[in-house]
Amino acid sequence: MGKVMSSGQRSPRNSTESARPGRHAATSRRRRRAVRQTVVALRRTGLAAGLAASHGVPAFAQVQAPSQQHYEIAAGALAPALRALASTAGAPITFTAVQTSGKTTAGLHGEYGIDQAFATLLSGTGLAAVRRENGGYVLTPATQGDVRSDARALEPVHVTAGADATKTEGTGSYTTGATAAATGLPLALRDTPQSVSVVTQQQIRDQDLQTLAQALRNVTGVAVTTWDSERSFFNSRGFAVDNIQYDGVPTSLRNSYYGETHNDPIIYDRIEVVRGATGLLTGAGYPSASINLVRKRADSKTLAGSASLGLGTWNRRRATVDLSTPLSSDGGVRARVVAMAQSKNSQLDMYHSNKQVFYGVVEADLSPRTTLNVGFDYQRNRPTSVTWGGLPLVFSDGTYAEWDKSKTMATPWTYWSMTNQTAFANLEHRFENGWKAKLNLAHRKSEYDARLLYLSGNMNRLTGQGLTPLANYTTDFFQQNSLDAQATGPFTLLGRRHEWVIGFNFSQSRDVQISHAAATPLQSTGNFYAWDGSYAEPSWRAGAIASVDRTRQVGAYSALRLSLTDRLRFILGARQTDWRNETLTATRSHSAFTPYAGAIYDLNEVYSVYASYTDIFLPQNYRDVSGNYLSPVTGTNYEIGIKGEHLNGRLNTSFSLFKIEQDNVATRDGSNIVPGTTSFAYIGAKGVTSKGFEAQVAGEPLPGWNVVAGLSRTMAAQASGTPYNPDIPTTQFRLFTTWRLPNTWHALTVGGGFNWQNRTYTTIATSLAGNVVYEQKPVGVAELMARYEFTPKISLQINFNNIFNRKYLVYLSGQGTYGEGRNAMATLTYKL
C-alpha cells in the first residue's frame, strides 16, 4: 500500500450513489436519503474529499457520520461489504484487492457505531480498520484490536457501495462489481473463469432497450436472428442459446413461441450473459451461453420511483411507472410495483401490437438475518397482422429478390397472442459464520394463441406467381414448477480461507399443444407483387390435441473455490443431472455427470489470467424425417483468457480464447418436414467444432464517460470442414458509449453506438437455377442518443436508431427478414 489507491483496487459497481468526482449528479439527486444526505452533499461539492486531502484539510472532518446507524449488510465477499459499510456510514476507507482477495464476512445487521461496525464486519478476517486523525480509515493486518487509530496511515479514499455487489440499479455504470451467474458464488468479473457480459440498468435506460432481443443485440459474442415479426433466436459461439434463467432459476426458452424474446427489461435490474457451457448451474444445455434475467428488488425504505411517457416512429406510444415504498414504519417490509403499457405499429404494412407488463414484489425482513421476497410478473403481447417466416430471397431463376422494408406476407386475420405469468418466492438466511442459504420457488404459466399464414416456394420473377400457402391455427399451454436451493459460505483449511457452494434444483414442466386444421381449401396466393393482405382466412375445424410434452429435470451440484495462495485460486465442481421427457408417443430419460474446473491467477492488482473446462450434455427435442428424436448432444468446452479490473473497478476488460467440440448437433435437413407436423426435420451433425476469441471492455474510462464495447470471432465447422450455420455472422463488433458533459453542461448526456457484422450467406434451392448462394455483405448500423435534465426530477431523452437508414437482413435462410429502418423515440421521465 505505497499509494492512496492503486489501479488494482476493487471498487463497487453497485453503488447506490457514485463516489467518483462529478459523476452522475442525477443519480445522486434521485437517490437522496435521510441517512446519506450529508454524504451526497459532500459529493456535490465536486471532488470535495480529494481536494480537501490535497490541501491538507481532513476530508472526513467536512462531514461527520452519526455515532449510531443501522446497517443491513449481507454476508459474502469482504470487499463489497466494506464498501457497503463505507456508503452507509459516510466513512472513507482505503484497501487493496490483495488484502481482501478470497476473504468473506458474516455481514452486519443492527445498530452500531462506526468503530464497532468495522470491528464486527472484519471479525475473523485477520484484518482491522485503522482510524486516522482526519476520521478516515485504512485496512491493515489485525494486531491488538479490531479498530485502531494511526496518524501515519495513508490518505483516505472515499468509496461507497450498496450491500449487494451484483446490483446495478442506481450505479449509473455499464459494469458490475460481482456476478454469481457462472459458479453460484458472488465473484468479481476478474475472479470468474468464464466470459461474462452484463447489460446494466443504466445501459438499458440509455439505449432505451424495450425487449430482450434488443438488449442481446448489444452483447459481445451474441448474434440475434429475427425470423419474423414475433420470433427472435439467439446464438453464441456458433450454437443456439437455449437456456434462460430468472433470478438464477433455470427455465426453457421454448423456442421463442411464447414471446420470451419480447420480455420487457423494465422489470429487470440487469441481464447477465455467461458465454460458453454453464452446465454446473443449469444442467442440460448448449455450450453457447446462458441468460440470467435478474428482477428488480423492493429494497427502498423510503418512497421512490419514476414515471415516463414515450412517443416514437410508427406511432409508438409507451407509458411506464416504477414505484417503491415501505409498508412498515421501520422499512422492514417493503413493496415495489412496475407497470408498462405500449401500443405501436412497425415498418411492416398493417402490423400493430399492444403490450402490457406488470410486476409486483414484497420484500420482508423476517429477522435481521432473514429476508423473504414474494412476487408476481406478467407480460402480455397482442400483435396483429403478424408474419410467419420471411420474404423470398431469390426467384425461381436464381436472381436475388429485392423488397421494400414495409413488404409483408401477413393478412389482417393473422395474429400471435402471447402471455407469460410467473409467481415466485425467495427466502434467504445469512448465518453468523458467513454462510448463506437461499430457497427459490417459481410457478410459470405461458400460453399462446396464433393464426398464421406461411408462404414458401420458388416465386417467378416476372409473374410473381409460385408461392405456396400454409395456414396454421394453434393454441399452446405451458406450465413449469421450479425449485432451487443453495448454500454458500467460507471455510478454513490449512490456514487459508476458501468458499463452498452446494445446491439442488428441480423443474417439472407440461406443454400441451392444440391444433386446428383448416376445414376449407386455401386459395392461390396469386401475384405476390400485388399482395395487400386480402387473402381469405380458411374455416377451422375444432381443436384437437396435437402433442403433450412433460419434462422433468433434477440436479445436484457443488463447487469449491480454493485459495491456494494470495494469487492462485481453483474452482472445482460437478453436477449430476437426471432428465426425463414423456410425449404421447415416446418416453426418454438421460443421466449425466458434468464436471467443472477453473483456475484464476492474479498477475498483479489489475490483471488475472484464467482457464476453465466443462463437459456438455443436451437432450434434444429435434426429430428426423422418420419422426425419431435425435440423440443427446455431447462434447467438451475449453476456455482461457485474461481479465483486467482498472480504475478502482470502474472499468473491466477481458480477452478470451475458446474451443468447443461437439457431436450429434441438430442441423436442419433441408426442406424436409417431420411426418404429421409442420416442423422441419433435423439430422445430427458429427464432429462440429467451434473456436474463436472474444474481447470486451465495459465501464467508465473517465469521469462521466461510459462505454461498453466488444469484438468477437467464431469459426464453427463440421468434421468435413463445411461451415456450420454460415447464415450466422462469424465476426461481430459492438459499441455504445455516453458522455455526461461537465460543468455548466452537466444536465446534458450525449451518446452513440455502432454494431457491425461480417458477411453471411446461405444456400437456397431453386426450381430453375439449382442451388444458389445468397450473400449479405458486411453491414454496420449506427445509433445516437441525448438526454437533458431540466430539473433533478424531469428529463427528456431521445434515441435515434439506424440513423443512416441501412437496409439489411436480420435473418437469411431460405427466406429473409429486414432489420428496422431509421426510427426515433422520445421519452419524458419524472422521478420522485
JOPE-V612335 format. One record per run of one state. SS is the DSSP state (h for helix, s for strand, l for the rest). FROM is the first residue (numbers start at 0). TO is the last residue. If there is no record, write none. Layout:
BEGIN
ss=SS from=FROM to=TO
ss=SS from=FROM to=TO
END
This chain:
BEGIN
ss=l from=0 to=23
ss=h from=24 to=29
ss=l from=30 to=35
ss=h from=36 to=42
ss=l from=43 to=46
ss=h from=47 to=53
ss=l from=54 to=57
ss=h from=58 to=61
ss=l from=62 to=67
ss=s from=68 to=72
ss=l from=73 to=74
ss=s from=75 to=76
ss=h from=77 to=88
ss=l from=89 to=91
ss=s from=92 to=93
ss=l from=94 to=95
ss=h from=96 to=99
ss=l from=100 to=102
ss=s from=103 to=104
ss=l from=105 to=106
ss=s from=107 to=111
ss=l from=112 to=112
ss=h from=113 to=120
ss=l from=121 to=125
ss=s from=126 to=130
ss=l from=131 to=135
ss=s from=136 to=140
ss=l from=141 to=145
ss=s from=146 to=148
ss=l from=149 to=177
ss=s from=178 to=178
ss=l from=179 to=185
ss=s from=186 to=186
ss=l from=187 to=187
ss=h from=188 to=190
ss=l from=191 to=194
ss=s from=195 to=198
ss=l from=199 to=199
ss=h from=200 to=205
ss=l from=206 to=210
ss=h from=211 to=215
ss=l from=216 to=220
ss=s from=221 to=225
ss=l from=226 to=230
ss=s from=231 to=235
ss=l from=236 to=237
ss=s from=238 to=239
ss=l from=240 to=241
ss=s from=242 to=245
ss=l from=246 to=247
ss=s from=248 to=251
ss=l from=252 to=252
ss=h from=253 to=255
ss=l from=256 to=258
ss=h from=259 to=261
ss=l from=262 to=263
ss=h from=264 to=266
ss=s from=267 to=274
ss=l from=275 to=277
ss=h from=278 to=281
ss=l from=282 to=283
ss=s from=284 to=284
ss=l from=285 to=287
ss=s from=288 to=294
ss=l from=295 to=302
ss=s from=303 to=311
ss=l from=312 to=314
ss=s from=315 to=325
ss=l from=326 to=331
ss=s from=332 to=344
ss=l from=345 to=350
ss=s from=351 to=366
ss=l from=367 to=368
ss=s from=369 to=383
ss=l from=384 to=389
ss=s from=390 to=391
ss=l from=392 to=392
ss=s from=393 to=394
ss=l from=395 to=398
ss=s from=399 to=399
ss=l from=400 to=413
ss=s from=414 to=429
ss=l from=430 to=434
ss=s from=435 to=455
ss=l from=456 to=457
ss=s from=458 to=458
ss=l from=459 to=466
ss=s from=467 to=492
ss=l from=493 to=494
ss=s from=495 to=515
ss=l from=516 to=516
ss=s from=517 to=517
ss=l from=518 to=526
ss=h from=527 to=529
ss=l from=530 to=538
ss=s from=539 to=539
ss=l from=540 to=542
ss=s from=543 to=562
ss=l from=563 to=566
ss=s from=567 to=581
ss=l from=582 to=585
ss=s from=586 to=601
ss=l from=602 to=605
ss=s from=606 to=617
ss=l from=618 to=621
ss=s from=622 to=622
ss=l from=623 to=627
ss=s from=628 to=628
ss=l from=629 to=631
ss=s from=632 to=645
ss=h from=646 to=648
ss=l from=649 to=649
ss=s from=650 to=662
ss=l from=663 to=663
ss=s from=664 to=672
ss=l from=673 to=678
ss=s from=679 to=684
ss=l from=685 to=686
ss=s from=687 to=701
ss=l from=702 to=703
ss=s from=704 to=716
ss=l from=717 to=721
ss=s from=722 to=722
ss=l from=723 to=729
ss=s from=730 to=739
ss=l from=740 to=741
ss=h from=742 to=744
ss=l from=745 to=746
ss=s from=747 to=756
ss=l from=757 to=758
ss=s from=759 to=765
ss=l from=766 to=768
ss=s from=769 to=775
ss=l from=776 to=777
ss=s from=778 to=788
ss=l from=789 to=792
ss=s from=793 to=800
ss=l from=801 to=807
ss=s from=808 to=811
ss=l from=812 to=813
ss=s from=814 to=817
ss=l from=818 to=821
ss=s from=822 to=830
ss=l from=831 to=831
END
